[in-house]
């Protein structure tokens, strides 16, 4: 095989370059990962300040515990969304290995479609819940109770988006690049 036909064969078998949608999803996943890291640092600071205030100053800061709980919610929900993007969630891969190739693709698409549906329902229902408690205030922070449900709304939307990305990637025959790369 000469070099020209080898180059043509390589070009035909190469995976297609990521499109704008894939690059956007990758950017969002990496941003979520970075925000999650910042949230973890803030969480550690809030807990350390709470411990310092309670045991050293003998004056527990009231805002520290509520802030720490909110940070846990935000970090966890962003992490869940990134986990779906990186296909790090619990799946049925052990059963998919046993399936024939023609069925495996259909089952993978079905799994991602079900996860997408879960994300949409989660976002929708948590948005309803956030709206129902929006007028109430967190007493220690003086902000709306809805901030407790916003991370789940965001995560549900991101789960749906990233699941759709996986479906598109499966149809195109490409892999989704993990956010931590």
C-alpha positions in Angstrom: 0.0 0.0 0.0 1.5 3.3 -1.0 1.6 6.4 1.3 -1.2 8.2 -0.5 -3.7 5.3 -0.1 -2.6 4.8 3.5 -3.3 8.4 4.2 -6.7 8.1 2.6 -7.5 5.0 4.7 -6.3 6.7 7.9 -8.5 9.7 7.1 -11.6 7.5 6.5 -11.1 5.5 9.7 -10.2 8.4 11.9 -12.8 9.6 14.4 -14.5 12.8 13.3 -13.4 16.0 14.9 -15.5 17.3 17.8 -18.2 19.6 16.7 -19.4 22.8 18.4 -21.9 20.9 20.5 -19.3 18.4 21.8 -16.8 21.2 22.5 -19.5 23.2 24.4 -20.5 20.2 26.5 -16.8 19.5 27.3 -16.3 23.2 28.3 -19.4 23.1 30.5 -18.3 19.8 32.2 -14.8 21.2 32.8 -16.3 24.4 34.2 -18.5 22.4 36.6 -15.5 20.4 37.7 -13.5 23.6 38.4 -16.4 25.2 40.2 -16.8 22.0 42.2 -13.1 22.2 43.3 -13.6 25.8 44.4 -16.7 24.8 46.2 -14.8 22.1 48.1 -12.2 24.6 49.1 -14.9 26.9 50.4 -16.6 24.0 52.1 -13.4 23.2 54.0 -12.9 26.8 55.0 -16.5 27.1 56.2 -16.2 23.9 58.3 -12.8 24.9 59.7 -14.2 28.4 60.6 -17.2 26.7 62.3 -15.0 24.4 64.3 -12.7 27.3 65.2 -15.6 29.5 66.3 -17.2 26.7 68.3 -14.2 25.3 70.1 -11.7 28.2 70.2 -13.8 31.3 70.3 -16.7 29.6 72.1 -19.0 31.5 69.7 -20.4 29.3 66.9 -20.9 31.3 63.7 -24.6 30.6 62.7 -24.0 31.1 59.0 -21.2 28.5 58.7 -23.3 25.4 59.0 -25.9 26.5 56.6 -23.2 27.6 54.1 -21.5 24.3 54.4 -24.7 22.4 53.7 -25.4 24.5 50.7 -21.8 24.0 49.4 -22.2 20.3 49.8 -25.4 20.4 47.7 -23.7 22.5 45.0 -20.5 20.4 44.9 -22.4 17.1 44.9 -24.9 18.1 42.2 -22.1 19.5 39.9 -20.2 16.3 40.5 -23.2 14.2 39.6 -23.5 16.1 36.3 -19.8 15.7 35.5 -20.1 12.0 36.4 -22.8 11.6 33.7 -20.6 13.5 31.2 -17.6 11.3 32.0 -19.8 8.1 32.0 -18.7 7.5 35.6 -22.2 6.7 36.8 -23.3 3.2 37.7 -24.3 1.5 34.5 -25.1 -1.9 33.1 -21.8 -2.4 31.4 -21.3 -5.9 32.7 -24.5 -7.0 30.9 -23.7 -5.0 27.8 -20.4 -6.9 27.3 -22.5 -10.1 26.8 -24.8 -8.5 24.2 -24.0 -8.8 20.5 -22.7 -5.6 18.9 -25.9 -4.7 17.1 -27.9 -4.9 20.3 -25.2 -3.2 22.5 -25.5 0.1 20.6 -29.3 0.1 21.0 -29.0 -0.7 24.7 -26.4 2.0 25.3 -28.7 4.6 23.6 -31.6 3.4 25.6 -29.6 3.7 28.9 -28.6 7.3 28.0 -32.2 8.1 26.9 -33.4 6.9 30.3 -30.8 9.0 32.1 -31.8 12.0 30.0 -35.4 11.5 31.0 -34.4 11.3 34.6 -32.4 14.5 34.3 -35.4 16.3 32.7 -37.8 15.1 35.4 -35.4 16.0 38.2 -34.9 19.5 36.8 -38.6 20.0 36.3 -39.7 18.7 39.7 -36.9 20.5 41.6 -37.8 23.8 39.8 -41.4 23.4 41.0 -40.1 22.7 44.5 -37.8 25.7 44.4 -40.6 27.9 43.2 -42.9 26.7 46.0 -40.4 27.7 48.8 -38.9 30.8 47.1 -40.7 33.2 49.4 -39.3 31.6 52.6 -35.9 32.6 53.9 -33.0 30.6 55.4 -32.9 32.3 58.8 -29.1 32.1 59.2 -28.3 33.5 55.8 -31.3 35.6 55.0 -31.6 34.3 51.5 -34.4 32.4 49.8 -35.0 28.7 50.5 -35.0 28.1 46.8 -31.1 28.2 46.8 -31.3 24.7 48.3 -33.0 23.3 45.1 -31.2 25.3 42.4 -28.3 22.8 42.3 -30.6 20.0 41.6 -32.3 22.0 38.9 -28.9 22.7 37.3 -27.7 19.2 37.7 -30.9 17.8 36.1 -30.5 20.0 33.1 -26.8 19.2 32.8 -27.6 15.4 33.2 -30.1 15.7 30.3 -27.6 17.7 28.2 -24.7 15.3 28.8 -26.9 12.3 28.2 -28.0 13.8 24.9 -24.3 14.3 24.1 -23.6 10.6 24.7 -26.5 9.6 22.4 -25.1 11.9 19.7 -21.6 10.5 20.2 -22.9 6.9 20.0 -24.7 7.7 16.7 -21.6 9.4 15.3 -19.4 6.5 16.5 -17.1 8.7 18.7 -16.2 8.7 22.4 -17.0 11.6 24.8 -13.8 12.9 26.2 -13.8 13.0 30.0 -13.8 16.5 31.7 -10.6 15.7 33.7 -8.5 15.3 30.6 
